[in-house]
Amino acid sequence: MQMAKDTALVTWAERLRTVNPARKVSVDGVERPALLACENERPELRATAGVFWVSWGKVGAAGPGTQGLHAMACEITYASSGTEQMHGCDRGRELTRMDAELRALLHPATVAKVDYSQEPPVEAHTSITWSGPQFAEAEQDGAVLRRTAQLVLYFYPEEGA
């Protein structure tokens, strides 16, 4: 399961780097694409607007007759407070821009699974795939607009997992 999560996160971060090179975040002085896993970062960073936050949910068999295929719920939350130049009045446009970026980084929806616990990383013998995102309505939180997209990640578990 960890290989599937790592593969998804690295793939999406690399795609974000291509889709919008300016969407970056600095964490502990290290600049990187603004797509972070909730389980890997300090909770106080979650308030950062302009960042895609990935959290993993329930895991189980993908369904009857799927022969070992697993499904894992995934939630991607992001927010906008708008730009400084527009004094935040463009937060809706910025959230729409982030919607488009998320759609772009999720396509195509299949990639080879990679074991990033090794150096150099080694491609596994299976792929991961994910469903299209289901976008919730935007929620207003003070001067911030926030949205959550849900999807399902499909994978075959690693040996011994």
N, C-alpha and C positions, 0 to 999 in steps of 0.2 A: 504494500500500500504506500509506503514512503516513497518508493521509486516513482509511482504514478503521480503523487502530489508534487514531488520535486520536478518531474518532467513538465507537468502543467505550468508550474510557477516559472520555471526558467524559460519555457517556450513563450508564455504570455509576456514576460518582462522583455525578452528580446524583440518580440513583435511590437511592443509599445515603443521601444527605442527607435524602431523604424517608422511607425505610424506618427508619432509625435516626439521627436528627439528632445524637445524643450520640456516635456513633462517628466521632471526629475524631482527627487527628494533627497535631502541630505540627512543621513542618520549617523550620529556619532562622528561627524566630519567626513563621511564617505558618501559621495554622490552616486545615485543609481536610479534606474527607471522607477517611477512612482507607482509600483505595484508591489505590495507587501503582504506577507502572510501574517494574520493576526497572531497565530501561535508562535511566531518567531520574533515578535517585536514587543517593546515595552507598551503597556496599555495606554499610557498618557499620549503616545504618538497617534492614537486613533482619531483624535480631534483634528488632525491635519487635513485641510481641504485640498482638493486637487490630487488626491492619492486614491488608487484603487486598493481596497482592503479585501483580501481573500480569506474566507473562513470555511472550514470543512465541517460537514455534518455527518448524519447517519450513514453507515456503510453496511451493505448486505448483498446477498445474491441479487443479480439483476432481474431475476424472475424465473419462472418454471421453464425448463428446457434450454437454459442459457449455458449449460455445461461449464460451470466454474466462473463465468463472467460476473464481476462484481460491479456494483453501482455505489457511488458516494455523492451525497448532496454537497453542493458548493454554493456559497453565497458571496457575491462581490458587491461591496458597498462603497459608494463614493459620494463626494459632496463638493459643492462650489459656493464660495462666498463672493464670486465675481472678481473682476480685476480692479486694481488700484486706480487705473486711469478713469474707470467709469464709476468709481466709488461704490462698487458692488451692485450697481443697477443692472448689470449684464449677467447676473448669476444664473438666470434661466438659460441664456444662450450658452454659457460655459457648461452647464450641466448637459445640454443637448450635444455639445461638442464631445463631452466625455462619453455620452451614450454611443455616438458614432465611433469613437476610438475603441470602446469595448467591443462593439460588433466587429470591427476590423481585426482586433487582436485575437478574437475567438475563431477566426476563419483562416484557413480551413480547420475543420474540427477533428482531425486525426493526425497524430504524430507518433513516431517510433519512441518507445519508452527507453529512457536512459538512466543508468546507474551513476548518479553524481557523487556517491560516497567513495568512488575510486578516483585516482588521479593518474592519467587523464580519465574523464568519464567514458563509460563503455555502454554501447547500445545494447539493449536487451533484445530478446527474440520475439517480443510482442509489441503491440501499439496501445496507445490510449486514445479514446475519443470522448467527445462530450456533446451534450444536447445543445440546442440553441438557447440563448438566454431568455428568461421570462422577466420582463421589467415591471417592477412595482411602480405605483404612482410616486411622484416626488413628494417628499415631506419637508415642511418648513420647520427649521429649528433656529429661532431667532433670525439672524441675518444670513443663515446658511440654508441652502437647498440640498437635500440628501436623497439618494435613490439606492435601491438594492435590486440586483439582478440575481436570479436563481438559475442554476443549471445542474445537470447531473454528469459526473465524470464516470466513464466506463473503463474497466481494466481487468486484466487477469492478474491475480496476486503473484508476487514473487515466490520462488521456491523457499520453503521453510518459513513462510510468513503466516 
